[in-house]
Amino acid sequence: MTGMARRGGDNSEAGQNGSGKNGSGKMVRKGDLPTKICAQCGRPFTWRKKWERVWDEVRYCSDRCRSEAKKA
Ligand SMILES: [Zn+2]
């Protein structure tokens, strides 16, 4: 009789049996809103509801920046 090399068939170590995390990686932000760079302070700002009709014309992140831009 030749020794029956009995190796455990179920070597479940290779499988993804580790952490129960099923992370899907990056989180997608809800409702990816458009952004612009403020022409006055140079910071990015995000679309706001109040700009929904004038978004194309919006240049500044706030009224403050807008008025400051006019001053200068
Ligand atoms: Zn600004």
N, CA, C, O and the ligand as a Tripos MOL2 file, in Angstrom:
@<TRIPOS>MOLECULE
protein
  289   287    73     0     0
PROTEIN
NO_CHARGES

@<TRIPOS>ATOM
      1 N           0.8280   -1.2140    0.0000 N.3       1 MET1
      2 CA          0.0000    0.0000    0.0000 C.3       1 MET1
      3 C           0.8660    1.2690    0.0000 C.2       1 MET1
      4 O           1.7460    1.4610    0.8390 O.2       1 MET1
      5 N           0.6000    2.0240   -0.8730 N.am      2 THR2
      6 CA          1.3090    3.2930   -0.8520 C.3       2 THR2
      7 C           0.5550    4.2330    0.0730 C.2       2 THR2
      8 O          -0.6750    4.2760    0.0950 O.2       2 THR2
      9 N           1.2870    4.9330    0.7810 N.am      3 GLY3
     10 CA          0.6310    5.8400    1.7380 C.3       3 GLY3
     11 C          -0.3450    6.7690    1.0290 C.2       3 GLY3
     12 O           0.0110    7.4310    0.0540 O.2       3 GLY3
     13 N          -1.5030    6.8100    1.4960 N.am      4 MET4
     14 CA         -2.4610    7.7070    0.8730 C.3       4 MET4
     15 C          -2.2010    9.1360    1.3480 C.2       4 MET4
     16 O          -2.5090    9.5410    2.4690 O.2       4 MET4
     17 N          -1.6430    9.8200    0.4540 N.am      5 ALA5
     18 CA         -1.3550   11.2010    0.8240 C.3       5 ALA5
     19 C          -2.6640   11.9600    0.9300 C.2       5 ALA5
     20 O          -3.2330   12.4530   -0.0440 O.2       5 ALA5
     21 N          -3.0670   12.0140    2.0760 N.am      6 ARG6
     22 CA         -4.3630   12.6640    2.2260 C.3       6 ARG6
     23 C          -4.1730   14.1230    2.6560 C.2       6 ARG6
     24 O          -3.8770   14.4360    3.8090 O.2       6 ARG6
     25 N          -4.3470   14.9300    1.7340 N.am      7 ARG7
     26 CA         -4.1870   16.3480    2.0610 C.3       7 ARG7
     27 C          -5.5640   16.9760    2.1710 C.2       7 ARG7
     28 O          -6.4170   16.8080    1.2990 O.2       7 ARG7
     29 N          -5.7430   17.6400    3.1710 N.am      8 GLY8
     30 CA         -7.0580   18.2680    3.3570 C.3       8 GLY8
     31 C          -7.4780   19.0250    2.1240 C.2       8 GLY8
     32 O          -6.8440   20.0000    1.7210 O.2       8 GLY8
     33 N          -8.5170   18.5780    1.5560 N.am      9 GLY9
     34 CA         -8.9650   19.2170    0.3240 C.3       9 GLY9
     35 C          -9.5060   20.6120    0.5740 C.2       9 GLY9
     36 O          -9.3220   21.5400   -0.2140 O.2       9 GLY9
     37 N         -10.1500   20.7090    1.6530 N.am     10 ASP10
     38 CA        -10.7670   22.0220    1.8600 C.3      10 ASP10
     39 C          -9.8270   22.9830    2.5790 C.2      10 ASP10
     40 O          -9.8480   23.1530    3.7980 O.2      10 ASP10
     41 N          -9.0330   23.5730    1.7680 N.am     11 ASN11
     42 CA         -8.1000   24.5440    2.3200 C.3      11 ASN11
     43 C          -8.7070   25.9260    2.1160 C.2      11 ASN11
     44 O          -8.3200   26.6650    1.2110 O.2      11 ASN11
     45 N          -9.6200   26.2440    2.9360 N.am     12 SER12
     46 CA        -10.3990   27.4610    2.6950 C.3      12 SER12
     47 C          -9.6560   28.7220    3.1030 C.2      12 SER12
     48 O         -10.2380   29.7920    3.2870 O.2      12 SER12
     49 N          -8.3670   28.5550    3.2340 N.am     13 GLU13
     50 CA         -7.6270   29.7370    3.6910 C.3      13 GLU13
     51 C          -7.3920   30.7310    2.5570 C.2      13 GLU13
     52 O          -7.2400   31.9330    2.7750 O.2      13 GLU13
     53 N          -7.3690   30.2070    1.3820 N.am     14 ALA14
     54 CA         -7.0750   31.0890    0.2510 C.3      14 ALA14
     55 C          -8.2570   31.9660   -0.1040 C.2      14 ALA14
     56 O          -8.1020   33.0290   -0.7060 O.2      14 ALA14
     57 N          -9.4070   31.5200    0.2660 N.am     15 GLY15
     58 CA        -10.5880   32.2920   -0.1060 C.3      15 GLY15
     59 C         -10.6710   33.5790    0.6840 C.2      15 GLY15
     60 O          -9.8570   33.8200    1.5750 O.2      15 GLY15
     61 N         -11.6320   34.3920    0.3680 N.am     16 GLN16
     62 CA        -11.7900   35.6370    1.0980 C.3      16 GLN16
     63 C         -12.6170   35.3610    2.3380 C.2      16 GLN16
     64 O         -13.8080   35.6550    2.4340 O.2      16 GLN16
     65 N         -11.9130   34.7900    3.2520 N.am     17 ASN17
     66 CA        -12.6000   34.3960    4.4690 C.3      17 ASN17
     67 C         -12.2070   35.3050    5.6090 C.2      17 ASN17
     68 O         -12.5180   35.0560    6.7730 O.2      17 ASN17
     69 N         -11.5270   36.3480    5.2470 N.am     18 GLY18
     70 CA        -10.9870   37.2300    6.2690 C.3      18 GLY18
     71 C         -12.0130   38.1750    6.8420 C.2      18 GLY18
     72 O         -13.0280   37.7620    7.4030 O.2      18 GLY18
     73 N         -11.7310   39.4370    6.6910 N.am     19 SER19
     74 CA        -12.6270   40.4150    7.2690 C.3      19 SER19
     75 C         -13.9810   40.3610    6.5790 C.2      19 SER19
     76 O         -14.0790   40.1390    5.3730 O.2      19 SER19
     77 N         -14.9850   40.5620    7.3500 N.am     20 GLY20
     78 CA        -16.3180   40.5100    6.7670 C.3      20 GLY20
     79 C         -16.6600   41.7620    6.0190 C.2      20 GLY20
     80 O         -17.8030   41.9650    5.6090 O.2      20 GLY20
     81 N         -15.6650   42.6070    5.8390 N.am     21 LYS21
     82 CA        -15.9420   43.8620    5.1570 C.3      21 LYS21
     83 C         -16.1990   43.6270    3.6780 C.2      21 LYS21
     84 O         -15.4420   42.9390    2.9920 O.2      21 LYS21
     85 N         -17.2300   44.1860    3.2360 N.am     22 ASN22
     86 CA        -17.5260   44.0660    1.8160 C.3      22 ASN22
     87 C         -17.4490   45.4510    1.1950 C.2      22 ASN22
     88 O         -18.2630   45.8380    0.3570 O.2      22 ASN22
     89 N         -16.4380   46.1750    1.6410 N.am     23 GLY23
     90 CA        -16.3450   47.5690    1.2220 C.3      23 GLY23
     91 C         -16.2950   47.7090   -0.2690 C.2      23 GLY23
     92 O         -15.5830   46.9780   -0.9570 O.2      23 GLY23
     93 N         -17.0420   48.6340   -0.7530 N.am     24 SER24
     94 CA        -17.0720   48.8480   -2.1970 C.3      24 SER24
     95 C         -16.1760   50.0080   -2.5840 C.2      24 SER24
     96 O         -16.3730   50.6480   -3.6180 O.2      24 SER24
     97 N         -15.2030   50.2670   -1.7510 N.am     25 GLY25
     98 CA        -14.2300   51.2870   -2.1350 C.3      25 GLY25
     99 C         -14.7100   52.7040   -1.9170 C.2      25 GLY25
    100 O         -15.2530   53.0410   -0.8650 O.2      25 GLY25
    101 N         -14.5020   53.5240   -2.9210 N.am     26 LYS26
    102 CA        -14.7810   54.9370   -2.7770 C.3      26 LYS26
    103 C         -16.2620   55.2060   -2.6220 C.2      26 LYS26
    104 O         -17.1250   54.5380   -3.1910 O.2      26 LYS26
    105 N         -16.4950   56.1960   -1.8390 N.am     27 MET27
    106 CA        -17.8750   56.5970   -1.6730 C.3      27 MET27
    107 C         -18.1960   57.6880   -2.6790 C.2      27 MET27
    108 O         -17.4680   58.6730   -2.8080 O.2      27 MET27
    109 N         -19.2540   57.5020   -3.3590 N.am     28 VAL28
    110 CA        -19.6660   58.5150   -4.3200 C.3      28 VAL28
    111 C         -20.5580   59.5130   -3.6090 C.2      28 VAL28
    112 O         -21.5340   59.1500   -2.9520 O.2      28 VAL28
    113 N         -20.2130   60.7300   -3.7520 N.am     29 ARG29
    114 CA        -21.0070   61.7360   -3.0560 C.3      29 ARG29
    115 C         -22.3930   61.8100   -3.6650 C.2      29 ARG29
    116 O         -22.5910   61.7000   -4.8750 O.2      29 ARG29
    117 N         -23.3000   61.9940   -2.7990 N.am     30 LYS30
    118 CA        -24.6710   62.0550   -3.2620 C.3      30 LYS30
    119 C         -24.8850   63.3010   -4.1060 C.2      30 LYS30
    120 O         -24.4450   64.3960   -3.7550 O.2      30 LYS30
    121 N         -25.5350   63.1180   -5.1690 N.am     31 GLY31
    122 CA        -25.8550   64.2550   -6.0230 C.3      31 GLY31
    123 C         -24.6490   65.0990   -6.2930 C.2      31 GLY31
    124 O         -24.4950   66.1720   -5.7100 O.2      31 GLY31
    125 N         -23.7990   64.6440   -7.1570 N.am     32 ASP32
    126 CA        -22.5810   65.3870   -7.4360 C.3      32 ASP32
    127 C         -22.9300   66.7510   -8.0230 C.2      32 ASP32
    128 O         -23.3200   66.8720   -9.1840 O.2      32 ASP32
    129 N         -22.7810   67.7420   -7.2090 N.am     33 LEU33
    130 CA        -23.1340   69.0800   -7.6380 C.3      33 LEU33
    131 C         -21.9790   69.7210   -8.3810 C.2      33 LEU33
    132 O         -20.8150   69.4210   -8.1170 O.2      33 LEU33
    133 N         -22.3010   70.5870   -9.2930 N.am     34 PRO34
    134 CA        -21.2300   71.2910  -10.0120 C.3      34 PRO34
    135 C         -20.5260   72.2750   -9.0920 C.2      34 PRO34
    136 O         -21.0840   72.7440   -8.1000 O.2      34 PRO34
    137 N         -19.3130   72.5650   -9.4430 N.am     35 THR35
    138 CA        -18.5690   73.5280   -8.6500 C.3      35 THR35
    139 C         -17.9190   74.5520   -9.5690 C.2      35 THR35
    140 O         -17.7570   74.3370  -10.7710 O.2      35 THR35
    141 N         -17.5630   75.6470   -8.9690 N.am     36 LYS36
    142 CA        -16.8480   76.6930   -9.6980 C.3      36 LYS36
    143 C         -15.7760   77.2590   -8.7920 C.2      36 LYS36
    144 O         -15.7490   77.0150   -7.5850 O.2      36 LYS36
    145 N         -14.9040   78.0140   -9.4090 N.am     37 ILE37
    146 CA        -13.8930   78.7020   -8.6200 C.3      37 ILE37
    147 C         -14.2870   80.1660   -8.5100 C.2      37 ILE37
    148 O         -14.5660   80.8360   -9.5040 O.2      37 ILE37
    149 N         -14.3010   80.6240   -7.3110 N.am     38 CYS38
    150 CA        -14.6820   82.0090   -7.0830 C.3      38 CYS38
    151 C         -13.6640   82.9430   -7.7210 C.2      38 CYS38
    152 O         -12.4560   82.7920   -7.5350 O.2      38 CYS38
    153 N         -14.1690   83.9040   -8.4680 N.am     39 ALA39
    154 CA        -13.2720   84.8160   -9.1710 C.3      39 ALA39
    155 C         -12.6440   85.8090   -8.2130 C.2      39 ALA39
    156 O         -11.6740   86.4830   -8.5620 O.2      39 ALA39
    157 N         -13.1750   85.9040   -7.0360 N.am     40 GLN40
    158 CA        -12.6340   86.8660   -6.0800 C.3      40 GLN40
    159 C         -11.6550   86.2180   -5.1040 C.2      40 GLN40
    160 O         -10.5080   86.6490   -4.9790 O.2      40 GLN40
    161 N         -12.1120   85.2020   -4.4310 N.am     41 CYS41
    162 CA        -11.2550   84.6030   -3.3990 C.3      41 CYS41
    163 C         -10.5250   83.3590   -3.9100 C.2      41 CYS41
    164 O          -9.6390   82.8290   -3.2400 O.2      41 CYS41
    165 N         -10.9080   82.9040   -5.0960 N.am     42 GLY42
    166 CA        -10.1750   81.7910   -5.6950 C.3      42 GLY42
    167 C         -10.4950   80.4390   -5.0970 C.2      42 GLY42
    168 O          -9.8190   79.4520   -5.3900 O.2      42 GLY42
    169 N         -11.4940   80.3840   -4.2810 N.am     43 ARG43
    170 CA        -11.8460   79.0980   -3.6740 C.3      43 ARG43
    171 C         -12.9860   78.4400   -4.4330 C.2      43 ARG43
    172 O         -13.8390   79.1120   -5.0140 O.2      43 ARG43
    173 N         -12.9840   77.1560   -4.4180 N.am     44 PRO44
    174 CA        -14.0840   76.4390   -5.0650 C.3      44 PRO44
    175 C         -15.3530   76.5410   -4.2340 C.2      44 PRO44
    176 O         -15.3340   76.5040   -3.0040 O.2      44 PRO44
    177 N         -16.4160   76.6680   -4.9340 N.am     45 PHE45
    178 CA        -17.6980   76.6540   -4.2370 C.3      45 PHE45
    179 C         -18.6760   75.7950   -5.0110 C.2      45 PHE45
    180 O         -18.5300   75.5510   -6.2090 O.2      45 PHE45
    181 N         -19.6440   75.3630   -4.3010 N.am     46 THR46
    182 CA        -20.5660   74.3850   -4.8530 C.3      46 THR46
    183 C         -21.8950   75.0180   -5.2230 C.2      46 THR46
    184 O         -22.3470   76.0030   -4.6400 O.2      46 THR46
    185 N         -22.4620   74.4240   -6.1750 N.am     47 TRP47
    186 CA        -23.7870   74.8410   -6.6390 C.3      47 TRP47
    187 C         -24.7670   74.9360   -5.4770 C.2      47 TRP47
    188 O         -24.7920   74.0920   -4.5800 O.2      47 TRP47
    189 N         -25.5450   75.9580   -5.5240 N.am     48 ARG48
    190 CA        -26.5870   76.0900   -4.5090 C.3      48 ARG48
    191 C         -27.9440   76.2870   -5.1760 C.2      48 ARG48
    192 O         -28.0890   76.7210   -6.3190 O.2      48 ARG48
    193 N         -28.8870   75.9380   -4.3780 N.am     49 LYS49
    194 CA        -30.2540   76.0130   -4.8910 C.3      49 LYS49
    195 C         -30.5960   77.4100   -5.4000 C.2      49 LYS49
    196 O         -31.2660   77.5720   -6.4200 O.2      49 LYS49
    197 N         -30.1350   78.3820   -4.6890 N.am     50 LYS50
    198 CA        -30.5020   79.7470   -5.0520 C.3      50 LYS50
    199 C         -29.8820   80.1750   -6.3730 C.2      50 LYS50
    200 O         -30.2700   81.1850   -6.9620 O.2      50 LYS50
    201 N         -28.9220   79.3970   -6.8240 N.am     51 TRP51
    202 CA        -28.2620   79.7400   -8.0890 C.3      51 TRP51
    203 C         -28.7660   78.9030   -9.2540 C.2      51 TRP51
    204 O         -28.2430   78.9910  -10.3640 O.2      51 TRP51
    205 N         -29.7460   78.1210   -9.0050 N.am     52 GLU52
    206 CA        -30.1310   77.1570  -10.0410 C.3      52 GLU52
    207 C         -30.4860   77.8300  -11.3700 C.2      52 GLU52
    208 O         -30.3490   77.2240  -12.4330 O.2      52 GLU52
    209 N         -30.9300   79.0500  -11.3080 N.am     53 ARG53
    210 CA        -31.3130   79.7210  -12.5580 C.3      53 ARG53
    211 C         -30.2030   80.5990  -13.1200 C.2      53 ARG53
    212 O         -30.2120   80.9580  -14.2980 O.2      53 ARG53
    213 N         -29.2850   80.9250  -12.2930 N.am     54 VAL54
    214 CA        -28.2450   81.8520  -12.7510 C.3      54 VAL54
    215 C         -26.8520   81.2570  -12.6400 C.2      54 VAL54
    216 O         -25.8400   81.9590  -12.6530 O.2      54 VAL54
    217 N         -26.8390   79.9450  -12.5310 N.am     55 TRP55
    218 CA        -25.5450   79.2800  -12.2910 C.3      55 TRP55
    219 C         -24.5020   79.6650  -13.3320 C.2      55 TRP55
    220 O         -23.3220   79.8030  -13.0100 O.2      55 TRP55
    221 N         -24.9210   79.8330  -14.5420 N.am     56 ASP56
    222 CA        -23.9610   80.1780  -15.5900 C.3      56 ASP56
    223 C         -23.3350   81.5460  -15.3500 C.2      56 ASP56
    224 O         -22.2230   81.8280  -15.7960 O.2      56 ASP56
    225 N         -24.0630   82.3720  -14.6470 N.am     57 GLU57
    226 CA        -23.5630   83.7390  -14.4480 C.3      57 GLU57
    227 C         -22.8390   83.8940  -13.1260 C.2      57 GLU57
    228 O         -22.1660   84.8940  -12.8730 O.2      57 GLU57
    229 N         -22.9890   82.9030  -12.3090 N.am     58 VAL58
    230 CA        -22.3750   83.0150  -10.9830 C.3      58 VAL58
    231 C         -20.8620   82.9650  -11.0970 C.2      58 VAL58
    232 O         -20.2950   82.0750  -11.7300 O.2      58 VAL58
    233 N         -20.2370   83.9220  -10.4810 N.am     59 ARG59
    234 CA        -18.7710   83.9670  -10.5180 C.3      59 ARG59
    235 C         -18.1640   83.9600   -9.1360 C.2      59 ARG59
    236 O         -16.9950   83.6180   -8.9530 O.2      59 ARG59
    237 N         -18.9580   84.3370   -8.1810 N.am     60 TYR60
    238 CA        -18.3940   84.4710   -6.8480 C.3      60 TYR60
    239 C         -19.1180   83.5640   -5.8710 C.2      60 TYR60
    240 O         -20.2910   83.2330   -6.0430 O.2      60 TYR60
    241 N         -18.3930   83.1800   -4.8590 N.am     61 CYS61
    242 CA        -18.9410   82.2110   -3.9250 C.3      61 CYS61
    243 C         -19.9690   82.8430   -3.0050 C.2      61 CYS61
    244 O         -20.7850   82.1500   -2.3970 O.2      61 CYS61
    245 N         -19.9230   84.1450   -2.9090 N.am     62 SER62
    246 CA        -20.8370   84.7880   -1.9740 C.3      62 SER62
    247 C         -21.0810   86.2330   -2.3800 C.2      62 SER62
    248 O         -20.3850   86.7840   -3.2320 O.2      62 SER62
    249 N         -22.0640   86.8230   -1.7630 N.am     63 ASP63
    250 CA        -22.3370   88.2180   -2.0650 C.3      63 ASP63
    251 C         -21.1510   89.0760   -1.6510 C.2      63 ASP63
    252 O         -20.8360   90.0970   -2.2620 O.2      63 ASP63
    253 N         -20.5350   88.6300   -0.6260 N.am     64 ARG64
    254 CA        -19.3880   89.3880   -0.1330 C.3      64 ARG64
    255 C         -18.2930   89.4530   -1.1970 C.2      64 ARG64
    256 O         -17.7520   90.5200   -1.4860 O.2      64 ARG64
    257 N         -17.9900   88.3310   -1.7520 N.am     65 CYS65
    258 CA        -16.9630   88.3140   -2.7880 C.3      65 CYS65
    259 C         -17.4070   89.1300   -3.9880 C.2      65 CYS65
    260 O         -16.6050   89.8150   -4.6250 O.2      65 CYS65
    261 N         -18.6290   89.0520   -4.2720 N.am     66 ARG66
    262 CA        -19.1190   89.7980   -5.4310 C.3      66 ARG66
    263 C         -18.9590   91.2920   -5.2060 C.2      66 ARG66
    264 O         -18.4970   92.0160   -6.0880 O.2      66 ARG66
    265 N         -19.3420   91.7430   -4.0320 N.am     67 SER67
    266 CA        -19.2300   93.1700   -3.7710 C.3      67 SER67
    267 C         -17.7750   93.5900   -3.6830 C.2      67 SER67
    268 O         -17.4200   94.7010   -4.0770 O.2      67 SER67
    269 N         -16.9520   92.7290   -3.1810 N.am     68 GLU68
    270 CA        -15.5280   93.0660   -3.0930 C.3      68 GLU68
    271 C         -14.9260   93.1320   -4.4760 C.2      68 GLU68
    272 O         -14.0420   93.9450   -4.7470 O.2      68 GLU68
    273 N         -15.3990   92.2950   -5.3250 N.am     69 ALA69
    274 CA        -14.8810   92.2990   -6.6970 C.3      69 ALA69
    275 C         -15.2830   93.6030   -7.3850 C.2      69 ALA69
    276 O         -14.5390   94.1280   -8.2140 O.2      69 ALA69
    277 N         -16.4280   94.1090   -7.0480 N.am     70 LYS70
    278 CA        -16.8710   95.3540   -7.6660 C.3      70 LYS70
    279 C         -16.0480   96.5340   -7.1510 C.2      70 LYS70
    280 O         -15.7210   97.4740   -7.8760 O.2      70 LYS70
    281 N         -15.7410   96.4340   -5.8970 N.am     71 LYS71
    282 CA        -14.9380   97.4980   -5.2950 C.3      71 LYS71
    283 C         -13.5950   97.6170   -6.0010 C.2      71 LYS71
    284 O         -13.1640   98.7000   -6.3970 O.2      71 LYS71
    285 N         -12.9790   96.5150   -6.1380 N.am     72 ALA72
    286 CA        -11.6030   96.5240   -6.6410 C.3      72 ALA72
    287 C         -11.4930   96.9980   -8.0840 C.2      72 ALA72
    288 O         -10.3930   97.0540   -8.6330 O.2      72 ALA72
    289 ZN        -15.2890   83.9560   -2.9030 Zn       73 ZN73
@<TRIPOS>BOND
     1     1     2 1
     2     2     3 1
     3     3     4 2
     4     3     5 am
     5     5     6 1
     6     6     7 1
     7     7     8 2
     8     7     9 am
     9     9    10 1
    10    10    11 1
    11    11    12 2
    12    11    13 am
    13    13    14 1
    14    14    15 1
    15    15    16 2
    16    15    17 am
    17    17    18 1
    18    18    19 1
    19    19    20 2
    20    19    21 am
    21    21    22 1
    22    22    23 1
    23    23    24 2
    24    23    25 am
    25    25    26 1
    26    26    27 1
    27    27    28 2
    28    27    29 am
    29    29    30 1
    30    30    31 1
    31    31    32 2
    32    31    33 am
    33    33    34 1
    34    34    35 1
    35    35    36 2
    36    35    37 am
    37    37    38 1
    38    38    39 1
    39    39    40 2
    40    39    41 am
    41    41    42 1
    42    42    43 1
    43    43    44 2
    44    43    45 am
    45    45    46 1
    46    46    47 1
    47    47    48 2
    48    47    49 am
    49    49    50 1
    50    50    51 1
    51    51    52 2
    52    51    53 am
    53    53    54 1
    54    54    55 1
    55    55    56 2
    56    55    57 am
    57    57    58 1
    58    58    59 1
    59    59    60 2
    60    59    61 am
    61    61    62 1
    62    62    63 1
    63    63    64 2
    64    63    65 am
    65    65    66 1
    66    66    67 1
    67    67    68 2
    68    67    69 am
    69    69    70 1
    70    70    71 1
    71    71    72 2
    72    71    73 am
    73    73    74 1
    74    74    75 1
    75    75    76 2
    76    75    77 am
    77    77    78 1
    78    78    79 1
    79    79    80 2
    80    79    81 am
    81    81    82 1
    82    82    83 1
    83    83    84 2
    84    83    85 am
    85    85    86 1
    86    86    87 1
    87    87    88 2
    88    87    89 am
    89    89    90 1
    90    90    91 1
    91    91    92 2
    92    91    93 am
    93    93    94 1
    94    94    95 1
    95    95    96 2
    96    95    97 am
    97    97    98 1
    98    98    99 1
    99    99   100 2
   100    99   101 am
   101   101   102 1
   102   102   103 1
   103   103   104 2
   104   103   105 am
   105   105   106 1
   106   106   107 1
   107   107   108 2
   108   107   109 am
   109   109   110 1
   110   110   111 1
   111   111   112 2
   112   111   113 am
   113   113   114 1
   114   114   115 1
   115   115   116 2
   116   115   117 am
   117   117   118 1
   118   118   119 1
   119   119   120 2
   120   119   121 am
   121   121   122 1
   122   122   123 1
   123   123   124 2
   124   123   125 am
   125   125   126 1
   126   126   127 1
   127   127   128 2
   128   127   129 am
   129   129   130 1
   130   130   131 1
   131   131   132 2
   132   131   133 am
   133   133   134 1
   134   134   135 1
   135   135   136 2
   136   135   137 am
   137   137   138 1
   138   138   139 1
   139   139   140 2
   140   139   141 am
   141   141   142 1
   142   142   143 1
   143   143   144 2
   144   143   145 am
   145   145   146 1
   146   146   147 1
   147   147   148 2
   148   147   149 am
   149   149   150 1
   150   150   151 1
   151   151   152 2
   152   151   153 am
   153   153   154 1
   154   154   155 1
   155   155   156 2
   156   155   157 am
   157   157   158 1
   158   158   159 1
   159   159   160 2
   160   159   161 am
   161   161   162 1
   162   162   163 1
   163   163   164 2
   164   163   165 am
   165   165   166 1
   166   166   167 1
   167   167   168 2
   168   167   169 am
   169   169   170 1
   170   170   171 1
   171   171   172 2
   172   171   173 am
   173   173   174 1
   174   174   175 1
   175   175   176 2
   176   175   177 am
   177   177   178 1
   178   178   179 1
   179   179   180 2
   180   179   181 am
   181   181   182 1
   182   182   183 1
   183   183   184 2
   184   183   185 am
   185   185   186 1
   186   186   187 1
   187   187   188 2
   188   187   189 am
   189   189   190 1
   190   190   191 1
   191   191   192 2
   192   191   193 am
   193   193   194 1
   194   194   195 1
   195   195   196 2
   196   195   197 am
   197   197   198 1
   198   198   199 1
   199   199   200 2
   200   199   201 am
   201   201   202 1
   202   202   203 1
   203   203   204 2
   204   203   205 am
   205   205   206 1
   206   206   207 1
   207   207   208 2
   208   207   209 am
   209   209   210 1
   210   210   211 1
   211   211   212 2
   212   211   213 am
   213   213   214 1
   214   214   215 1
   215   215   216 2
   216   215   217 am
   217   217   218 1
   218   218   219 1
   219   219   220 2
   220   219   221 am
   221   221   222 1
   222   222   223 1
   223   223   224 2
   224   223   225 am
   225   225   226 1
   226   226   227 1
   227   227   228 2
   228   227   229 am
   229   229   230 1
   230   230   231 1
   231   231   232 2
   232   231   233 am
   233   233   234 1
   234   234   235 1
   235   235   236 2
   236   235   237 am
   237   237   238 1
   238   238   239 1
   239   239   240 2
   240   239   241 am
   241   241   242 1
   242   242   243 1
   243   243   244 2
   244   243   245 am
   245   245   246 1
   246   246   247 1
   247   247   248 2
   248   247   249 am
   249   249   250 1
   250   250   251 1
   251   251   252 2
   252   251   253 am
   253   253   254 1
   254   254   255 1
   255   255   256 2
   256   255   257 am
   257   257   258 1
   258   258   259 1
   259   259   260 2
   260   259   261 am
   261   261   262 1
   262   262   263 1
   263   263   264 2
   264   263   265 am
   265   265   266 1
   266   266   267 1
   267   267   268 2
   268   267   269 am
   269   269   270 1
   270   270   271 1
   271   271   272 2
   272   271   273 am
   273   273   274 1
   274   274   275 1
   275   275   276 2
   276   275   277 am
   277   277   278 1
   278   278   279 1
   279   279   280 2
   280   279   281 am
   281   281   282 1
   282   282   283 1
   283   283   284 2
   284   283   285 am
   285   285   286 1
   286   286   287 1
   287   287   288 2
@<TRIPOS>SUBSTRUCTURE
     1 MET1         2 RESIDUE 1 A MET
     2 THR2         6 RESIDUE 1 A THR
     3 GLY3        10 RESIDUE 1 A GLY
     4 MET4        14 RESIDUE 1 A MET
     5 ALA5        18 RESIDUE 1 A ALA
     6 ARG6        22 RESIDUE 1 A ARG
     7 ARG7        26 RESIDUE 1 A ARG
     8 GLY8        30 RESIDUE 1 A GLY
     9 GLY9        34 RESIDUE 1 A GLY
    10 ASP10       38 RESIDUE 1 A ASP
    11 ASN11       42 RESIDUE 1 A ASN
    12 SER12       46 RESIDUE 1 A SER
    13 GLU13       50 RESIDUE 1 A GLU
    14 ALA14       54 RESIDUE 1 A ALA
    15 GLY15       58 RESIDUE 1 A GLY
    16 GLN16       62 RESIDUE 1 A GLN
    17 ASN17       66 RESIDUE 1 A ASN
    18 GLY18       70 RESIDUE 1 A GLY
    19 SER19       74 RESIDUE 1 A SER
    20 GLY20       78 RESIDUE 1 A GLY
    21 LYS21       82 RESIDUE 1 A LYS
    22 ASN22       86 RESIDUE 1 A ASN
    23 GLY23       90 RESIDUE 1 A GLY
    24 SER24       94 RESIDUE 1 A SER
    25 GLY25       98 RESIDUE 1 A GLY
    26 LYS26      102 RESIDUE 1 A LYS
    27 MET27      106 RESIDUE 1 A MET
    28 VAL28      110 RESIDUE 1 A VAL
    29 ARG29      114 RESIDUE 1 A ARG
    30 LYS30      118 RESIDUE 1 A LYS
    31 GLY31      122 RESIDUE 1 A GLY
    32 ASP32      126 RESIDUE 1 A ASP
    33 LEU33      130 RESIDUE 1 A LEU
    34 PRO34      134 RESIDUE 1 A PRO
    35 THR35      138 RESIDUE 1 A THR
    36 LYS36      142 RESIDUE 1 A LYS
    37 ILE37      146 RESIDUE 1 A ILE
    38 CYS38      150 RESIDUE 1 A CYS
    39 ALA39      154 RESIDUE 1 A ALA
    40 GLN40      158 RESIDUE 1 A GLN
    41 CYS41      162 RESIDUE 1 A CYS
    42 GLY42      166 RESIDUE 1 A GLY
    43 ARG43      170 RESIDUE 1 A ARG
    44 PRO44      174 RESIDUE 1 A PRO
    45 PHE45      178 RESIDUE 1 A PHE
    46 THR46      182 RESIDUE 1 A THR
    47 TRP47      186 RESIDUE 1 A TRP
    48 ARG48      190 RESIDUE 1 A ARG
    49 LYS49      194 RESIDUE 1 A LYS
    50 LYS50      198 RESIDUE 1 A LYS
    51 TRP51      202 RESIDUE 1 A TRP
    52 GLU52      206 RESIDUE 1 A GLU
    53 ARG53      210 RESIDUE 1 A ARG
    54 VAL54      214 RESIDUE 1 A VAL
    55 TRP55      218 RESIDUE 1 A TRP
    56 ASP56      222 RESIDUE 1 A ASP
    57 GLU57      226 RESIDUE 1 A GLU
    58 VAL58      230 RESIDUE 1 A VAL
    59 ARG59      234 RESIDUE 1 A ARG
    60 TYR60      238 RESIDUE 1 A TYR
    61 CYS61      242 RESIDUE 1 A CYS
    62 SER62      246 RESIDUE 1 A SER
    63 ASP63      250 RESIDUE 1 A ASP
    64 ARG64      254 RESIDUE 1 A ARG
    65 CYS65      258 RESIDUE 1 A CYS
    66 ARG66      262 RESIDUE 1 A ARG
    67 SER67      266 RESIDUE 1 A SER
    68 GLU68      270 RESIDUE 1 A GLU
    69 ALA69      274 RESIDUE 1 A ALA
    70 LYS70      278 RESIDUE 1 A LYS
    71 LYS71      282 RESIDUE 1 A LYS
    72 ALA72      286 RESIDUE 1 A ALA
    73 ZN73       289 GROUP 0 **** ****
